[in-house]
C-alpha cells in the first residue's frame, strides 16, 4: 500500500517552549515519534509494542530534519507521515509538519532498522508490515 500517508495532530504545550514561547527544537523528535507510532498502529498490522513482544526492535539509525518556521505555545501542528519505499531491513519515514495557517514548520525523515531483541542483529520486519508496505 505505497505510498502510505498518515496525519497526526499535536498541540505545543507550555512546558515545551522557551521564555519567548517558541517550541524547543528537540521536542519535534518526540512529536515525530508519537506520529510514527500512531501511523504504524493505524495500519492495523501492529504497533511497536507488538513488534517488541515478537522479539523485534526498531532503533533509529538516521535522522534528517530541516526547520523552516517556528511554532509557539498552543499552536496545533499537523504531522504528515509518509512511507514511500518497500520495507526491507529498514523503514524510512518522511515527515512534513505544518501549522494550521499552512506554513511548513519542519520536514525530514527518520530511518529505523529492524533488529532482533536478543542479539541486536539485523532481521526482517514482521511479515504483516512487509506485505503492507510493498
N, C-alpha and C positions, 0 to 999 in steps of 0.2 A: 504494500500500500504506500508506495512512494510517489511523489513526495508527501510526507506526513506533516501536518500543521496542528498545533495546539495553542490555544490562547489562555493565558493565566493573568489574573489581576492581583496586584498588591497595593497597599497604601503605605506611604512613607510615614513611619511613626516618629514621634518627637525624640525618643531616645536614639534614633538612628541619624540624627542631624548634628551639625556643629553649632557653634554660637551664632552663626549667621542664618541658621535654619536650612542649610544646604545638606542634602543627604551625603554622608561619608562614602567615598568611592568603594571601600571594601564591602559595604552592605549589598552591592549589586551581585556579588558572588553568592550570597545567601539567597537573594531573590531568584537567581537563576537556578540554584539547586532545588528550591521549592518548586519552581515551574517545571523543571526537568523531571522531578519525581512524580508530579501530578500528570505530566504528559505520558509517562510510562504507564501509570495506573489507568489512564483513560483509554489505552489501547485494549484493555480487557485481558491482557496477557501477562499480568503480574506486576509486582512492584519491586523496589529494591529489597524490601524485607523478604519477599518471596524468593528472590534470587539468592539472598544470603542464606536462607533456610535450606536451599538446594545446594549450598556449598560454592556459590559463585559470587565473587566480589567485583566491584567496578571502580577502581581508583581512577582519578583524573590524571591523565598523562600530558595534557596540553591545554593551555588557556590562552586565548587571544581576544582581548576586549578593546574597543575603541569608544571613548567617551565623547559625546557630541554636545550635550546640553545638560545643565544642572537640573536636578529635581529637588523639591523642597518639602518641608514638613506638610503633611496631609495631602500631598499630590497622589493621585491614583495613577499607577503605572500599568500599562498593558504589555505583557511579555509574550511575544510570539516565539514559539519554539518550533524548529523545523528539523526533521531528519530527512535528508535528501539522497543518501547513499545506502546501498545494502549493508546490513550489519554482518561483520565478519568477526575478527578477534577484537575489533574496536567498534565503537559507535561514536559518530560525530553529531553533536547538536549545534545548530546555528540559532542565533537569537537576534531579535530586534525588540528593543524596549522603547516604547513611545509613551508620551503623556497624553492626557485627554484632549489637549489642544492639537494633537497630531504631530508634535515635534519629536524627532528622533533623539532619544536620550543616550542610548548605548546600542552598539551592535557587536557581535563577536561570535566566538564558537568555543566549545569545550570538546575534547576528545577523551573518552573513557575506554579503558581496556577491560577485558574480561579475564579474570584470573581465578584459580582455584583458591578456596579459603584456607586449605591446609598447607599446600606447597607454594602458593603465590606464583605459580607458573601460568603462562597464558593458556586459555581454554576457549572453547567455542561458547557462544552465548546460548541461552536456553532455546530449544527448538522453536517454541512459540514466537519468540522475538525474531529469530532468523526468518521464519515464514512470514511474519507480519511486515517486517522491513526488508522486503526483497524487490 
